[in-house]
Amino acid sequence: MKVESGGVSLDVEVHGQGKPVVLIHGFPDTKRLWAKQVPALVEGGFQVITPDGRGYGASDKPADVGAYAIPFLAIDVTAVLDALSIERAHVVGHDVVCKHVAGAAREVVVHAAVSVPPRG
């Protein structure tokens, strides 16, 4: 499915039913990073949501570098949840974007494994 976020079209896959969990890939991956985890989570009773982040995979690739600022990436996750009418979700990621999703206007439980140390 496609989800619009601030003029950027995000490619999103949804599998299963149950408690929602959003799996966020990091640089330079795509949602395919989670292909081996999705079946196990679906079998465990989760609705698994895997978006391609802006600039990756089948999502739009804005030319403006400013369009990739961390706040926009966090807002993209909120846009995906809104499109699916989800108020609460688990968010799992392996990059710095995941920790910023906790500040979004949504009740989320963030599970982050940061593989790239924050700079600055």
Jmol script that loads the backbone (N, CA, C; Angstrom):
load data "model"
ATOM      1  N   MET A   1       0.835  -1.171   0.000  1.00  0.00           N
ATOM      2  CA  MET A   1       0.000   0.000   0.000  1.00  0.00           C
ATOM      3  C   MET A   1       0.882   1.236   0.000  1.00  0.00           C
ATOM      4  N   LYS A   2       0.331   2.347  -0.443  1.00  0.00           N
ATOM      5  CA  LYS A   2       1.049   3.622  -0.439  1.00  0.00           C
ATOM      6  C   LYS A   2       0.453   4.527   0.634  1.00  0.00           C
ATOM      7  N   VAL A   3       1.312   5.224   1.361  1.00  0.00           N
ATOM      8  CA  VAL A   3       0.902   6.168   2.397  1.00  0.00           C
ATOM      9  C   VAL A   3       1.578   7.501   2.102  1.00  0.00           C
ATOM     10  N   GLU A   4       0.801   8.572   2.095  1.00  0.00           N
ATOM     11  CA  GLU A   4       1.338   9.907   1.867  1.00  0.00           C
ATOM     12  C   GLU A   4       1.773  10.532   3.194  1.00  0.00           C
ATOM     13  N   SER A   5       2.961  11.135   3.174  1.00  0.00           N
ATOM     14  CA  SER A   5       3.473  11.832   4.353  1.00  0.00           C
ATOM     15  C   SER A   5       4.178  13.097   3.890  1.00  0.00           C
ATOM     16  N   GLY A   6       3.519  14.230   4.071  1.00  0.00           N
ATOM     17  CA  GLY A   6       4.134  15.498   3.703  1.00  0.00           C
ATOM     18  C   GLY A   6       4.546  15.569   2.250  1.00  0.00           C
ATOM     19  N   GLY A   7       3.731  15.018   1.362  1.00  0.00           N
ATOM     20  CA  GLY A   7       4.033  15.053  -0.060  1.00  0.00           C
ATOM     21  C   GLY A   7       4.946  13.942  -0.539  1.00  0.00           C
ATOM     22  N   VAL A   8       5.320  13.043   0.343  1.00  0.00           N
ATOM     23  CA  VAL A   8       6.172  11.911  -0.007  1.00  0.00           C
ATOM     24  C   VAL A   8       5.335  10.637   0.087  1.00  0.00           C
ATOM     25  N   SER A   9       5.388   9.827  -0.953  1.00  0.00           N
ATOM     26  CA  SER A   9       4.661   8.559  -0.966  1.00  0.00           C
ATOM     27  C   SER A   9       5.565   7.458  -0.410  1.00  0.00           C
ATOM     28  N   LEU A  10       5.073   6.794   0.640  1.00  0.00           N
ATOM     29  CA  LEU A  10       5.826   5.713   1.285  1.00  0.00           C
ATOM     30  C   LEU A  10       5.221   4.373   0.895  1.00  0.00           C
ATOM     31  N   ASP A  11       6.062   3.413   0.571  1.00  0.00           N
ATOM     32  CA  ASP A  11       5.594   2.072   0.259  1.00  0.00           C
ATOM     33  C   ASP A  11       5.581   1.256   1.550  1.00  0.00           C
ATOM     34  N   VAL A  12       4.426   0.676   1.872  1.00  0.00           N
ATOM     35  CA  VAL A  12       4.233  -0.001   3.160  1.00  0.00           C
ATOM     36  C   VAL A  12       3.609  -1.369   2.933  1.00  0.00           C
ATOM     37  N   GLU A  13       4.108  -2.372   3.624  1.00  0.00           N
ATOM     38  CA  GLU A  13       3.489  -3.697   3.630  1.00  0.00           C
ATOM     39  C   GLU A  13       2.910  -3.961   5.006  1.00  0.00           C
ATOM     40  N   VAL A  14       1.749  -4.615   5.025  1.00  0.00           N
ATOM     41  CA  VAL A  14       1.079  -4.975   6.281  1.00  0.00           C
ATOM     42  C   VAL A  14       0.767  -6.460   6.228  1.00  0.00           C
ATOM     43  N   HIS A  15       1.151  -7.170   7.281  1.00  0.00           N
ATOM     44  CA  HIS A  15       0.927  -8.611   7.361  1.00  0.00           C
ATOM     45  C   HIS A  15       0.294  -8.959   8.699  1.00  0.00           C
ATOM     46  N   GLY A  16      -0.666  -9.874   8.682  1.00  0.00           N
ATOM     47  CA  GLY A  16      -1.246 -10.397   9.907  1.00  0.00           C
ATOM     48  C   GLY A  16      -2.227  -9.462  10.579  1.00  0.00           C
ATOM     49  N   GLN A  17      -2.709  -9.930  11.729  1.00  0.00           N
ATOM     50  CA  GLN A  17      -3.646  -9.180  12.553  1.00  0.00           C
ATOM     51  C   GLN A  17      -3.203  -9.313  14.000  1.00  0.00           C
ATOM     52  N   GLY A  18      -3.627  -8.368  14.812  1.00  0.00           N
ATOM     53  CA  GLY A  18      -3.275  -8.405  16.226  1.00  0.00           C
ATOM     54  C   GLY A  18      -2.646  -7.104  16.650  1.00  0.00           C
ATOM     55  N   LYS A  19      -1.825  -7.162  17.690  1.00  0.00           N
ATOM     56  CA  LYS A  19      -1.152  -5.962  18.182  1.00  0.00           C
ATOM     57  C   LYS A  19      -0.195  -5.456  17.101  1.00  0.00           C
ATOM     58  N   PRO A  20      -0.290  -4.166  16.759  1.00  0.00           N
ATOM     59  CA  PRO A  20       0.573  -3.655  15.690  1.00  0.00           C
ATOM     60  C   PRO A  20       2.013  -3.445  16.133  1.00  0.00           C
ATOM     61  N   VAL A  21       2.917  -3.811  15.236  1.00  0.00           N
ATOM     62  CA  VAL A  21       4.341  -3.560  15.427  1.00  0.00           C
ATOM     63  C   VAL A  21       4.884  -3.028  14.100  1.00  0.00           C
ATOM     64  N   VAL A  22       5.551  -1.875  14.186  1.00  0.00           N
ATOM     65  CA  VAL A  22       6.160  -1.253  13.011  1.00  0.00           C
ATOM     66  C   VAL A  22       7.648  -1.561  13.054  1.00  0.00           C
ATOM     67  N   LEU A  23       8.156  -2.130  11.969  1.00  0.00           N
ATOM     68  CA  LEU A  23       9.575  -2.464  11.875  1.00  0.00           C
ATOM     69  C   LEU A  23      10.253  -1.447  10.971  1.00  0.00           C
ATOM     70  N   ILE A  24      11.177  -0.678  11.523  1.00  0.00           N
ATOM     71  CA  ILE A  24      11.856   0.388  10.789  1.00  0.00           C
ATOM     72  C   ILE A  24      13.269  -0.059  10.425  1.00  0.00           C
ATOM     73  N   HIS A  25      13.549  -0.009   9.134  1.00  0.00           N
ATOM     74  CA  HIS A  25      14.913  -0.321   8.691  1.00  0.00           C
ATOM     75  C   HIS A  25      15.786   0.909   8.861  1.00  0.00           C
ATOM     76  N   GLY A  26      17.067   0.709   8.790  1.00  0.00           N
ATOM     77  CA  GLY A  26      18.001   1.828   8.865  1.00  0.00           C
ATOM     78  C   GLY A  26      18.768   1.986   7.570  1.00  0.00           C
ATOM     79  N   PHE A  27      19.745   2.846   7.595  1.00  0.00           N
ATOM     80  CA  PHE A  27      20.594   3.114   6.440  1.00  0.00           C
ATOM     81  C   PHE A  27      21.520   1.935   6.222  1.00  0.00           C
ATOM     82  N   PRO A  28      21.666   1.472   5.034  1.00  0.00           N
ATOM     83  CA  PRO A  28      21.051   1.802   3.756  1.00  0.00           C
ATOM     84  C   PRO A  28      20.041   0.736   3.319  1.00  0.00           C
ATOM     85  N   ASP A  29      19.340   0.137   4.245  1.00  0.00           N
ATOM     86  CA  ASP A  29      18.460  -0.995   3.950  1.00  0.00           C
ATOM     87  C   ASP A  29      17.086  -0.574   3.426  1.00  0.00           C
ATOM     88  N   THR A  30      16.225  -1.575   3.235  1.00  0.00           N
ATOM     89  CA  THR A  30      14.818  -1.387   2.887  1.00  0.00           C
ATOM     90  C   THR A  30      14.007  -2.269   3.823  1.00  0.00           C
ATOM     91  N   LYS A  31      12.685  -2.256   3.647  1.00  0.00           N
ATOM     92  CA  LYS A  31      11.826  -3.086   4.490  1.00  0.00           C
ATOM     93  C   LYS A  31      12.149  -4.570   4.362  1.00  0.00           C
ATOM     94  N   ARG A  32      12.826  -4.961   3.290  1.00  0.00           N
ATOM     95  CA  ARG A  32      13.201  -6.377   3.113  1.00  0.00           C
ATOM     96  C   ARG A  32      14.139  -6.869   4.212  1.00  0.00           C
ATOM     97  N   LEU A  33      14.769  -5.930   4.924  1.00  0.00           N
ATOM     98  CA  LEU A  33      15.637  -6.288   6.046  1.00  0.00           C
ATOM     99  C   LEU A  33      14.914  -7.205   7.030  1.00  0.00           C
ATOM    100  N   TRP A  34      13.599  -7.000   7.176  1.00  0.00           N
ATOM    101  CA  TRP A  34      12.801  -7.696   8.183  1.00  0.00           C
ATOM    102  C   TRP A  34      12.115  -8.948   7.645  1.00  0.00           C
ATOM    103  N   ALA A  35      12.403  -9.367   6.427  1.00  0.00           N
ATOM    104  CA  ALA A  35      11.686 -10.472   5.780  1.00  0.00           C
ATOM    105  C   ALA A  35      11.670 -11.759   6.616  1.00  0.00           C
ATOM    106  N   LYS A  36      12.725 -12.057   7.313  1.00  0.00           N
ATOM    107  CA  LYS A  36      12.777 -13.294   8.093  1.00  0.00           C
ATOM    108  C   LYS A  36      12.064 -13.167   9.437  1.00  0.00           C
ATOM    109  N   GLN A  37      11.882 -11.942   9.937  1.00  0.00           N
ATOM    110  CA  GLN A  37      11.206 -11.737  11.213  1.00  0.00           C
ATOM    111  C   GLN A  37       9.686 -11.649  11.051  1.00  0.00           C
ATOM    112  N   VAL A  38       9.225 -11.182   9.896  1.00  0.00           N
ATOM    113  CA  VAL A  38       7.791 -10.958   9.698  1.00  0.00           C
ATOM    114  C   VAL A  38       6.967 -12.223   9.946  1.00  0.00           C
ATOM    115  N   PRO A  39       7.288 -13.372   9.344  1.00  0.00           N
ATOM    116  CA  PRO A  39       6.448 -14.564   9.573  1.00  0.00           C
ATOM    117  C   PRO A  39       6.357 -14.973  11.045  1.00  0.00           C
ATOM    118  N   ALA A  40       7.456 -14.881  11.760  1.00  0.00           N
ATOM    119  CA  ALA A  40       7.448 -15.263  13.178  1.00  0.00           C
ATOM    120  C   ALA A  40       6.569 -14.313  13.993  1.00  0.00           C
ATOM    121  N   LEU A  41       6.633 -13.018  13.695  1.00  0.00           N
ATOM    122  CA  LEU A  41       5.810 -12.058  14.417  1.00  0.00           C
ATOM    123  C   LEU A  41       4.327 -12.233  14.087  1.00  0.00           C
ATOM    124  N   VAL A  42       4.010 -12.496  12.834  1.00  0.00           N
ATOM    125  CA  VAL A  42       2.613 -12.758  12.450  1.00  0.00           C
ATOM    126  C   VAL A  42       2.114 -13.999  13.177  1.00  0.00           C
ATOM    127  N   GLU A  43       2.926 -15.035  13.200  1.00  0.00           N
ATOM    128  CA  GLU A  43       2.550 -16.271  13.897  1.00  0.00           C
ATOM    129  C   GLU A  43       2.375 -16.022  15.392  1.00  0.00           C
ATOM    130  N   GLY A  44       3.098 -15.044  15.924  1.00  0.00           N
ATOM    131  CA  GLY A  44       3.000 -14.692  17.338  1.00  0.00           C
ATOM    132  C   GLY A  44       1.827 -13.774  17.659  1.00  0.00           C
ATOM    133  N   GLY A  45       1.014 -13.452  16.652  1.00  0.00           N
ATOM    134  CA  GLY A  45      -0.187 -12.672  16.903  1.00  0.00           C
ATOM    135  C   GLY A  45      -0.064 -11.175  16.683  1.00  0.00           C
ATOM    136  N   PHE A  46       0.934 -10.765  15.922  1.00  0.00           N
ATOM    137  CA  PHE A  46       1.111  -9.341  15.648  1.00  0.00           C
ATOM    138  C   PHE A  46       0.645  -8.971  14.246  1.00  0.00           C
ATOM    139  N   GLN A  47       0.230  -7.718  14.106  1.00  0.00           N
ATOM    140  CA  GLN A  47       0.047  -7.117  12.790  1.00  0.00           C
ATOM    141  C   GLN A  47       1.378  -6.429  12.508  1.00  0.00           C
ATOM    142  N   VAL A  48       2.080  -6.878  11.493  1.00  0.00           N
ATOM    143  CA  VAL A  48       3.433  -6.405  11.218  1.00  0.00           C
ATOM    144  C   VAL A  48       3.404  -5.392  10.071  1.00  0.00           C
ATOM    145  N   ILE A  49       3.950  -4.212  10.332  1.00  0.00           N
ATOM    146  CA  ILE A  49       3.939  -3.109   9.377  1.00  0.00           C
ATOM    147  C   ILE A  49       5.383  -2.777   9.032  1.00  0.00           C
ATOM    148  N   THR A  50       5.716  -2.881   7.742  1.00  0.00           N
ATOM    149  CA  THR A  50       7.083  -2.608   7.308  1.00  0.00           C
ATOM    150  C   THR A  50       7.078  -1.562   6.196  1.00  0.00           C
ATOM    151  N   PRO A  51       7.414  -0.321   6.535  1.00  0.00           N
ATOM    152  CA  PRO A  51       7.507   0.711   5.497  1.00  0.00           C
ATOM    153  C   PRO A  51       8.924   0.797   4.923  1.00  0.00           C
ATOM    154  N   ASP A  52       9.004   1.166   3.639  1.00  0.00           N
ATOM    155  CA  ASP A  52      10.275   1.627   3.089  1.00  0.00           C
ATOM    156  C   ASP A  52      10.371   3.087   3.477  1.00  0.00           C
ATOM    157  N   GLY A  53      11.439   3.471   4.125  1.00  0.00           N
ATOM    158  CA  GLY A  53      11.615   4.875   4.491  1.00  0.00           C
ATOM    159  C   GLY A  53      11.782   5.749   3.261  1.00  0.00           C
ATOM    160  N   ARG A  54      11.507   7.036   3.425  1.00  0.00           N
ATOM    161  CA  ARG A  54      11.680   7.956   2.295  1.00  0.00           C
ATOM    162  C   ARG A  54      13.110   7.858   1.787  1.00  0.00           C
ATOM    163  N   GLY A  55      13.221   7.758   0.468  1.00  0.00           N
ATOM    164  CA  GLY A  55      14.534   7.632  -0.153  1.00  0.00           C
ATOM    165  C   GLY A  55      14.994   6.205  -0.365  1.00  0.00           C
ATOM    166  N   TYR A  56      14.196   5.238   0.073  1.00  0.00           N
ATOM    167  CA  TYR A  56      14.612   3.837  -0.006  1.00  0.00           C
ATOM    168  C   TYR A  56      13.550   2.985  -0.684  1.00  0.00           C
ATOM    169  N   GLY A  57      13.992   1.903  -1.301  1.00  0.00           N
ATOM    170  CA  GLY A  57      13.065   0.934  -1.890  1.00  0.00           C
ATOM    171  C   GLY A  57      12.079   1.576  -2.838  1.00  0.00           C
ATOM    172  N   ALA A  58      10.799   1.243  -2.646  1.00  0.00           N
ATOM    173  CA  ALA A  58       9.735   1.716  -3.527  1.00  0.00           C
ATOM    174  C   ALA A  58       9.109   3.029  -3.057  1.00  0.00           C
ATOM    175  N   SER A  59       9.645   3.641  -1.994  1.00  0.00           N
ATOM    176  CA  SER A  59       9.143   4.940  -1.534  1.00  0.00           C
ATOM    177  C   SER A  59       9.759   6.059  -2.377  1.00  0.00           C
ATOM    178  N   ASP A  60       9.091   7.230  -2.340  1.00  0.00           N
ATOM    179  CA  ASP A  60       9.618   8.391  -3.070  1.00  0.00           C
ATOM    180  C   ASP A  60      10.998   8.774  -2.556  1.00  0.00           C
ATOM    181  N   LYS A  61      11.753   9.408  -3.447  1.00  0.00           N
ATOM    182  CA  LYS A  61      13.105   9.841  -3.135  1.00  0.00           C
ATOM    183  C   LYS A  61      13.207  11.354  -3.369  1.00  0.00           C
ATOM    184  N   PRO A  62      12.842  12.161  -2.364  1.00  0.00           N
ATOM    185  CA  PRO A  62      12.894  13.620  -2.540  1.00  0.00           C
ATOM    186  C   PRO A  62      14.301  14.097  -2.896  1.00  0.00           C
ATOM    187  N   ALA A  63      14.372  15.102  -3.759  1.00  0.00           N
ATOM    188  CA  ALA A  63      15.660  15.655  -4.165  1.00  0.00           C
ATOM    189  C   ALA A  63      16.262  16.547  -3.080  1.00  0.00           C
ATOM    190  N   ASP A  64      15.411  17.206  -2.296  1.00  0.00           N
ATOM    191  CA  ASP A  64      15.872  18.129  -1.256  1.00  0.00           C
ATOM    192  C   ASP A  64      16.431  17.353  -0.065  1.00  0.00           C
ATOM    193  N   VAL A  65      17.693  17.575   0.240  1.00  0.00           N
ATOM    194  CA  VAL A  65      18.348  16.887   1.357  1.00  0.00           C
ATOM    195  C   VAL A  65      17.614  17.150   2.672  1.00  0.00           C
ATOM    196  N   GLY A  66      17.029  18.339   2.816  1.00  0.00           N
ATOM    197  CA  GLY A  66      16.303  18.686   4.038  1.00  0.00           C
ATOM    198  C   GLY A  66      15.099  17.802   4.294  1.00  0.00           C
ATOM    199  N   ALA A  67      14.594  17.153   3.256  1.00  0.00           N
ATOM    200  CA  ALA A  67      13.440  16.265   3.396  1.00  0.00           C
ATOM    201  C   ALA A  67      13.774  14.998   4.170  1.00  0.00           C
ATOM    202  N   TYR A  68      15.054  14.776   4.449  1.00  0.00           N
ATOM    203  CA  TYR A  68      15.485  13.573   5.163  1.00  0.00           C
ATOM    204  C   TYR A  68      15.838  13.854   6.620  1.00  0.00           C
ATOM    205  N   ALA A  69      15.492  15.021   7.118  1.00  0.00           N
ATOM    206  CA  ALA A  69      15.771  15.357   8.517  1.00  0.00           C
ATOM    207  C   ALA A  69      15.020  14.400   9.438  1.00  0.00           C
ATOM    208  N   ILE A  70      15.617  14.085  10.560  1.00  0.00           N
ATOM    209  CA  ILE A  70      15.059  13.117  11.502  1.00  0.00           C
ATOM    210  C   ILE A  70      13.596  13.399  11.858  1.00  0.00           C
ATOM    211  N   PRO A  71      13.188  14.635  12.119  1.00  0.00           N
ATOM    212  CA  PRO A  71      11.766  14.848  12.444  1.00  0.00           C
ATOM    213  C   PRO A  71      10.814  14.368  11.339  1.00  0.00           C
ATOM    214  N   PHE A  72      11.192  14.556  10.070  1.00  0.00           N
ATOM    215  CA  PHE A  72      10.339  14.095   8.975  1.00  0.00           C
ATOM    216  C   PHE A  72      10.255  12.570   8.956  1.00  0.00           C
ATOM    217  N   LEU A  73      11.362  11.911   9.263  1.00  0.00           N
ATOM    218  CA  LEU A  73      11.369  10.447   9.272  1.00  0.00           C
ATOM    219  C   LEU A  73      10.469   9.911  10.382  1.00  0.00           C
ATOM    220  N   ALA A  74      10.470  10.580  11.528  1.00  0.00           N
ATOM    221  CA  ALA A  74       9.587  10.178  12.627  1.00  0.00           C
ATOM    222  C   ALA A  74       8.126  10.448  12.273  1.00  0.00           C
ATOM    223  N   ILE A  75       7.860  11.584  11.619  1.00  0.00           N
ATOM    224  CA  ILE A  75       6.500  11.908  11.195  1.00  0.00           C
ATOM    225  C   ILE A  75       5.986  10.874  10.189  1.00  0.00           C
ATOM    226  N   ASP A  76       6.875  10.339   9.370  1.00  0.00           N
ATOM    227  CA  ASP A  76       6.472   9.309   8.411  1.00  0.00           C
ATOM    228  C   ASP A  76       5.864   8.100   9.119  1.00  0.00           C
ATOM    229  N   VAL A  77       6.438   7.723  10.245  1.00  0.00           N
ATOM    230  CA  VAL A  77       5.900   6.578  10.995  1.00  0.00           C
ATOM    231  C   VAL A  77       4.504   6.919  11.514  1.00  0.00           C
ATOM    232  N   THR A  78       4.329   8.138  11.991  1.00  0.00           N
ATOM    233  CA  THR A  78       3.015   8.580  12.447  1.00  0.00           C
ATOM    234  C   THR A  78       2.009   8.564  11.304  1.00  0.00           C
ATOM    235  N   ALA A  79       2.436   8.971  10.105  1.00  0.00           N
ATOM    236  CA  ALA A  79       1.545   8.954   8.936  1.00  0.00           C
ATOM    237  C   ALA A  79       1.110   7.532   8.601  1.00  0.00           C
ATOM    238  N   VAL A  80       2.017   6.587   8.728  1.00  0.00           N
ATOM    239  CA  VAL A  80       1.671   5.181   8.470  1.00  0.00           C
ATOM    240  C   VAL A  80       0.638   4.710   9.489  1.00  0.00           C
ATOM    241  N   LEU A  81       0.855   5.026  10.762  1.00  0.00           N
ATOM    242  CA  LEU A  81      -0.100   4.629  11.800  1.00  0.00           C
ATOM    243  C   LEU A  81      -1.459   5.284  11.566  1.00  0.00           C
ATOM    244  N   ASP A  82      -1.471   6.557  11.184  1.00  0.00           N
ATOM    245  CA  ASP A  82      -2.730   7.252  10.892  1.00  0.00           C
ATOM    246  C   ASP A  82      -3.466   6.588   9.739  1.00  0.00           C
ATOM    247  N   ALA A  83      -2.739   6.241   8.677  1.00  0.00           N
ATOM    248  CA  ALA A  83      -3.360   5.625   7.498  1.00  0.00           C
ATOM    249  C   ALA A  83      -4.017   4.293   7.838  1.00  0.00           C
ATOM    250  N   LEU A  84      -3.483   3.626   8.857  1.00  0.00           N
ATOM    251  CA  LEU A  84      -4.025   2.325   9.275  1.00  0.00           C
ATOM    252  C   LEU A  84      -4.958   2.460  10.483  1.00  0.00           C
ATOM    253  N   SER A  85      -5.241   3.697  10.893  1.00  0.00           N
ATOM    254  CA  SER A  85      -6.107   3.979  12.056  1.00  0.00           C
ATOM    255  C   SER A  85      -5.614   3.276  13.316  1.00  0.00           C
ATOM    256  N   ILE A  86      -4.311   3.354  13.543  1.00  0.00           N
ATOM    257  CA  ILE A  86      -3.693   2.722  14.705  1.00  0.00           C
ATOM    258  C   ILE A  86      -3.303   3.803  15.707  1.00  0.00           C
ATOM    259  N   GLU A  87      -3.772   3.668  16.935  1.00  0.00           N
ATOM    260  CA  GLU A  87      -3.463   4.629  18.001  1.00  0.00           C
ATOM    261  C   GLU A  87      -2.240   4.224  18.815  1.00  0.00           C
ATOM    262  N   ARG A  88      -2.057   2.918  19.006  1.00  0.00           N
ATOM    263  CA  ARG A  88      -0.951   2.412  19.829  1.00  0.00           C
ATOM    264  C   ARG A  88      -0.207   1.346  19.048  1.00  0.00           C
ATOM    265  N   ALA A  89       1.115   1.365  19.153  1.00  0.00           N
ATOM    266  CA  ALA A  89       1.908   0.374  18.427  1.00  0.00           C
ATOM    267  C   ALA A  89       3.267   0.193  19.087  1.00  0.00           C
ATOM    268  N   HIS A  90       3.840  -0.956  18.837  1.00  0.00           N
ATOM    269  CA  HIS A  90       5.247  -1.189  19.147  1.00  0.00           C
ATOM    270  C   HIS A  90       6.022  -0.718  17.923  1.00  0.00           C
ATOM    271  N   VAL A  91       7.154  -0.076  18.137  1.00  0.00           N
ATOM    272  CA  VAL A  91       8.004   0.358  17.036  1.00  0.00           C
ATOM    273  C   VAL A  91       9.395  -0.225  17.278  1.00  0.00           C
ATOM    274  N   VAL A  92       9.878  -0.972  16.299  1.00  0.00           N
ATOM    275  CA  VAL A  92      11.174  -1.637  16.411  1.00  0.00           C
ATOM    276  C   VAL A  92      12.062  -1.122  15.291  1.00  0.00           C
ATOM    277  N   GLY A  93      13.289  -0.768  15.634  1.00  0.00           N
ATOM    278  CA  GLY A  93      14.206  -0.297  14.612  1.00  0.00           C
ATOM    279  C   GLY A  93      15.638  -0.551  14.995  1.00  0.00           C
ATOM    280  N   HIS A  94      16.513  -0.440  14.009  1.00  0.00           N
ATOM    281  CA  HIS A  94      17.927  -0.652  14.294  1.00  0.00           C
ATOM    282  C   HIS A  94      18.767   0.561  13.907  1.00  0.00           C
ATOM    283  N   ASP A  95      18.148   1.715  13.887  1.00  0.00           N
ATOM    284  CA  ASP A  95      18.879   2.926  13.531  1.00  0.00           C
ATOM    285  C   ASP A  95      18.362   4.080  14.380  1.00  0.00           C
ATOM    286  N   VAL A  96      18.954   5.236  14.245  1.00  0.00           N
ATOM    287  CA  VAL A  96      18.650   6.359  15.127  1.00  0.00           C
ATOM    288  C   VAL A  96      17.233   6.898  14.987  1.00  0.00           C
ATOM    289  N   VAL A  97      16.555   6.672  13.884  1.00  0.00           N
ATOM    290  CA  VAL A  97      15.198   7.187  13.693  1.00  0.00           C
ATOM    291  C   VAL A  97      14.252   6.629  14.748  1.00  0.00           C
ATOM    292  N   CYS A  98      14.426   5.384  15.104  1.00  0.00           N
ATOM    293  CA  CYS A  98      13.499   4.710  16.006  1.00  0.00           C
ATOM    294  C   CYS A  98      13.341   5.464  17.316  1.00  0.00           C
ATOM    295  N   LYS A  99      14.421   5.954  17.890  1.00  0.00           N
ATOM    296  CA  LYS A  99      14.309   6.629  19.187  1.00  0.00           C
ATOM    297  C   LYS A  99      13.558   7.951  19.086  1.00  0.00           C
ATOM    298  N   HIS A 100      13.513   8.550  17.901  1.00  0.00           N
ATOM    299  CA  HIS A 100      12.809   9.818  17.730  1.00  0.00           C
ATOM    300  C   HIS A 100      11.297   9.633  17.557  1.00  0.00           C
ATOM    301  N   VAL A 101      10.876   8.441  17.236  1.00  0.00           N
ATOM    302  CA  VAL A 101       9.454   8.167  17.059  1.00  0.00           C
ATOM    303  C   VAL A 101       8.721   8.309  18.384  1.00  0.00           C
ATOM    304  N   ALA A 102       9.416   8.081  19.487  1.00  0.00           N
ATOM    305  CA  ALA A 102       8.783   8.186  20.805  1.00  0.00           C
ATOM    306  C   ALA A 102       8.232   9.585  21.058  1.00  0.00           C
ATOM    307  N   GLY A 103       8.750  10.600  20.395  1.00  0.00           N
ATOM    308  CA  GLY A 103       8.277  11.959  20.574  1.00  0.00           C
ATOM    309  C   GLY A 103       7.074  12.296  19.718  1.00  0.00           C
ATOM    310  N   ALA A 104       6.651  11.371  18.870  1.00  0.00           N
ATOM    311  CA  ALA A 104       5.507  11.619  17.988  1.00  0.00           C
ATOM    312  C   ALA A 104       4.217  11.621  18.813  1.00  0.00           C
ATOM    313  N   ALA A 105       3.193  12.240  18.272  1.00  0.00           N
ATOM    314  CA  ALA A 105       1.900  12.341  18.972  1.00  0.00           C
ATOM    315  C   ALA A 105       1.148  11.024  18.870  1.00  0.00           C
ATOM    316  N   ARG A 106       1.675  10.013  19.487  1.00  0.00           N
ATOM    317  CA  ARG A 106       1.103   8.677  19.381  1.00  0.00           C
ATOM    318  C   ARG A 106       1.624   7.878  20.562  1.00  0.00           C
ATOM    319  N   GLU A 107       0.834   6.954  21.046  1.00  0.00           N
ATOM    320  CA  GLU A 107       1.318   6.095  22.122  1.00  0.00           C
ATOM    321  C   GLU A 107       2.041   4.913  21.498  1.00  0.00           C
ATOM    322  N   VAL A 108       3.351   4.908  21.653  1.00  0.00           N
ATOM    323  CA  VAL A 108       4.164   3.840  21.081  1.00  0.00           C
ATOM    324  C   VAL A 108       5.100   3.292  22.148  1.00  0.00           C
ATOM    325  N   VAL A 109       5.453   2.052  21.985  1.00  0.00           N
ATOM    326  CA  VAL A 109       6.494   1.435  22.789  1.00  0.00           C
ATOM    327  C   VAL A 109       7.652   1.224  21.835  1.00  0.00           C
ATOM    328  N   VAL A 110       8.760   1.890  22.091  1.00  0.00           N
ATOM    329  CA  VAL A 110       9.892   1.852  21.181  1.00  0.00           C
ATOM    330  C   VAL A 110      10.911   0.812  21.638  1.00  0.00           C
ATOM    331  N   HIS A 111      11.300  -0.030  20.707  1.00  0.00           N
ATOM    332  CA  HIS A 111      12.340  -1.026  20.925  1.00  0.00           C
ATOM    333  C   HIS A 111      13.426  -0.717  19.905  1.00  0.00           C
ATOM    334  N   ALA A 112      14.523  -0.131  20.339  1.00  0.00           N
ATOM    335  CA  ALA A 112      15.544   0.302  19.397  1.00  0.00           C
ATOM    336  C   ALA A 112      16.860  -0.431  19.632  1.00  0.00           C
ATOM    337  N   ALA A 113      17.451  -0.849  18.566  1.00  0.00           N
ATOM    338  CA  ALA A 113      18.805  -1.356  18.586  1.00  0.00           C
ATOM    339  C   ALA A 113      19.589  -0.445  17.649  1.00  0.00           C
ATOM    340  N   VAL A 114      20.270   0.520  18.216  1.00  0.00           N
ATOM    341  CA  VAL A 114      20.941   1.524  17.400  1.00  0.00           C
ATOM    342  C   VAL A 114      22.294   0.965  16.942  1.00  0.00           C
ATOM    343  N   SER A 115      22.434   0.814  15.626  1.00  0.00           N
ATOM    344  CA  SER A 115      23.661   0.273  15.085  1.00  0.00           C
ATOM    345  C   SER A 115      24.600   1.361  14.589  1.00  0.00           C
ATOM    346  N   VAL A 116      24.122   2.588  14.551  1.00  0.00           N
ATOM    347  CA  VAL A 116      24.950   3.714  14.107  1.00  0.00           C
ATOM    348  C   VAL A 116      24.978   4.718  15.240  1.00  0.00           C
ATOM    349  N   PRO A 117      26.157   5.011  15.823  1.00  0.00           N
ATOM    350  CA  PRO A 117      26.189   5.942  16.947  1.00  0.00           C
ATOM    351  C   PRO A 117      25.768   7.341  16.510  1.00  0.00           C
ATOM    352  N   PRO A 118      24.943   8.028  17.323  1.00  0.00           N
ATOM    353  CA  PRO A 118      24.547   9.399  17.000  1.00  0.00           C
ATOM    354  C   PRO A 118      25.772  10.314  16.944  1.00  0.00           C
ATOM    355  N   ARG A 119      25.720  11.278  16.064  1.00  0.00           N
ATOM    356  CA  ARG A 119      26.831  12.225  15.937  1.00  0.00           C
ATOM    357  C   ARG A 119      26.390  13.580  16.469  1.00  0.00           C
ATOM    358  N   GLY A 120      27.324  14.293  17.060  1.00  0.00           N
ATOM    359  CA  GLY A 120      27.054  15.663  17.502  1.00  0.00           C
ATOM    360  C   GLY A 120      26.432  15.722  18.783  1.00  0.00           C
TER     361      GLY A 120
END
end "model"
wireframe off; spacefill off
backbone 0.3
color backbone group
